[in-house]
Amino acid sequence: MGTLAVLTLIASFIQLASNLGLLQALAKYVAELKGREEDFSAYFVSSMTFKTLAVLSMSLVLFFFSRNLSSILLKSPQYYELIRLTAIDIIVSSFPLLFSNLLLGAGKLKWMALSNVVYTAIRWIAMVMLVLIGYGIHGAVIGWIIGDLCGSIIYAAVSFRLVKFSEDVFRKSISLIPSLLRFSWPLFAASLVSFLYTWYDQALVIAFLPLKDVGVYNISCKAFGVLTGISAALGQSLFPYYGMMYGRKNHKIISVAIKRASRYTMLIMFPLTLGLFSTAKPAITLFAGQQYVSGWPILAIMAVFGLTLGISPALTGLLTIYEKTKIVMLLSIVSVASSLVLLPSVVILGLNGLAIIKGVSLLITLILNLYFLSKVVKVEIDKEALIKALASSTIMAAAVFLMQQFYYSKFLLPIYILIGATIYIAEIRIFKVLNSSDINLLTQILGERNTTFLIKLMGYDMNGQNPD
C-alpha cells in the first residue's frame, strides 16, 4: 500500500501539471455555452489538444528518469519498472478525465455515472485478477493501464456524439488556447496548492517514516475518501445546473438552488460522516485488515471534520462559474498556510495531528468559501435542516458508539450500520424533517412507487404529513 501510494502521488501530480486548470475551465464553458444554446466543440478540441501534448511530454520525462525517481521516492532503484508502467498509465488515464469534464459541463450525468461505474469495475477487476494470478504490485499497475484504456474507449464512445468535428472547429480551437489558459491559470495554481494540501501530509510520512506507516495513513485517507467522493458527486450534479443558470443570468434561481441543495446534502452527508466516526475501528479493520487498526483514530478525526462536506457540495464550482478564479487560488493557499501553522501538533500527536490539520483546513476553506461567495450571489443555508440533521446524526452516532462499548466485533459492522440507519430514520420522523416539496422531489428521482414505500417506512404520507 505504501508503494502504491507513492505511485498514485506521481500519477496525480503529472495529471495536475498537464491540465493547467483547463479541465475545470472546460466544464465551466461547456455548461455556460449550453445554457446559451451555443456550440462548445471548439473548447473541447482545444482542451484535448493541449492536454494530450502536455501529458505526452511529461510522461516521457518520467519514463526516462524512472531509475532516479525510484531511488528517491521508493528508496530503491529496482522499482523503476513500476514508474515506467505508471508513466504509460498517466497517458491513458488522461482521456477519461477529459471526457468526464465534457459530460459534466453538458449535464450528461447519467452517462457520466454509467461510464464511470463500468470503467471503475473493469479497472478493479483487472487489478484483482492480475494480483491473484501472481503478478503482485506490477499486476496492480498493469490493471490500472487496462482499466484506464477501457475507460478511455467507453468515455470516447459516449462523449464524441456531443462534439462536432470540422475544419472550422479545429482552426478555432487553436486560437482559443491562449484565452483558455488566461482563464485557467489561477485554477491551475489553486489546484496545485490543493494538491500540495492533499498530499503534503502523506509526503511527510513518505519522507520521514517507513513505507509501512505510509500504508496505514494512506488507508485512513482512502476510507475518508469515500465520504469526499460522495460529496464531490453531489457537487458535480449541481455544477451544470449552476453553469446553465449563470449563462442565462438567472442569479436568483442560483440562490434558491443553494438553499435547497444544502438541505439535501446535509441530510445525506451528516449521518454518513458521524456514522463513519462511530464505526471507524470496525470499518478499517474489516475492510483493510487488522494490521491497519492503528489508523482508526486518524479516520475518526477526519470523519468529524467531514461534517463540512454536508455544506460544501451546495457551493461546488460557484466561484469558478462566477469567474472568481483568483479567489479560488487564494482559498487553496490559505488552506495550506493554515496547515503549516498547525504542523507543530504533529510532534505531539503524530499521525493524528496530521488528521487534525487536514480537518481544520477543511473548516477554514468552507468558511472562506461562504464569505467570498456571498459577495457575488446571495448565499443562504437551510438552518432548520442543519439543526435537525446534526442533532439526529449525533444521537445516532452516540448510540452506535455506545453499543460497541458493550459488545464489539468488526464482523458486526453491518449490524451497527443497520441499527444506526434505523435510529436516523426514526429521528427524521420524530423531528418532522420532510415536507411536501421533499416528497415531490423524491418522486421525480425515485418514482412514485419507490417513494411511497420509502416515506411510509419513515412514517409519512404522500403529502409529507406525519400522522404522529
WOURVEN-V299106 format. One line per field, one symbol per residue. ss: DSSP state (H for helix, E for strand, C for the rest). Layout:
ss = ???
This chain:
ss = CHHHHHHHHHHHHHHHHHHCCHHHHHHHHHHHHHHCCCCCHHHHHHHHHHHHHHHHHHHHHHHHCHHHHHHHHCCCHHHHHHHHHHHHHHHHHHHHHHHHHHHHHHCCHHHHHHHHHHHHHHHHHHHHHHHHHHHHHHHHHHHHHHHHHHHHHHHHHHHHHHCCCCHHHHHHHHHHHHHHHHHHHHHHHHHHHHHHHHHHHHHHHHHHCCHHHHHHHHHHHHHHHHHHHHHHHHHHHHHHHHHHHHHCCCHHHHHHHHHHHHHHHHHHHHHHHHHHHHCHHHHHHHHHCHHHHHHHHHHHHHHHHHHHHHHHHHHCCHHHHCCCHHHHHHHHHHHHHHHHHCCHHHHHHCHHHHHHHHHHHHHHHHHHHHHHHCCCCCCCCCHHHHHHHHHHHHHHHHHHHHHHHHCCCHHHHHHHHHHHHHHHHHHHHHCCCCCHHHHHHHHHHHCHHHHHHHHHHCCECCCCCECC
